[in-house]
């Protein structure tokens, strides 16, 4: 059975950090492709370890927006 989840990749210094939104699983790699592959493996291991019965399904919708907040005093 195949499941679909949403993932976000961001660059942090020398690493690409991949985060599975619904499961909270995180991995990294030196390239985007490596980060994606490492995240896929981490999610598969997570599902094997904890089961996949009551896991949330992806809504297929991710919203990014600029967030402006006051900083300082």
N, C-alpha and C positions, 0 to 999 in steps of 0.2 A: 504494500500500500504506500502510496506517495502522499506526502503532506506539503503544503506550500506555506512558507512563512516570509515575513518581510525582514530584510537585512539592510543595515546602513554601514557604510565604510567611511571613515574619516582618517585624515593624515595627522599623526601626532609625532612631531619631531622626525625621527628616521623610520618610523613604523606606520603601516596602515592598520587601523583597528577596525575589525568587523564585529558588528553587534546584531544579534537576532532579537528583534524588537519584542515579540510575543513571549519568548522563553527566557530572556535575560542572559543568554549564552554569549560570551565574548571570546574572540580569538584575534590573532594578529599575524602579520607577515611583512616582509620587506618590499613586496610588490602587491598591487591590488589582486592579481591572480592568486598569489600565495595566501593572502588574507582570506579570499573567498574559499579556497580549497581547505584551509585550516578551519574556517568556521563551519563548513559543511561537515567535516569530520567530527568537530566538537559537538555539533547538533545531533549527528547520528549516534555518537557515544552517549549523549544525554538521553536520547530517546530509548536506547538500549538499557541504560541504567535505571531510569525512572518510569519507563513505560510511556505509552502514548494514548492511553484511554481518554483522559479528561483534559487533554491539552487544548488550548484555544486555537481556533482556526484564524487565519489571517483575514482581515476585512478587505485586503487588497488596496487599501487607501492609506497613504502616508502624506501628511501635510507639513511642508516646511514653510516657515514664515519668518521675516525679520522681527526680532524682539528687542525693543529698546527700553532700557531701564536706567534710572538715575544711579550714578555711581559716586561714591564719596559723600562728603558732608555738605 
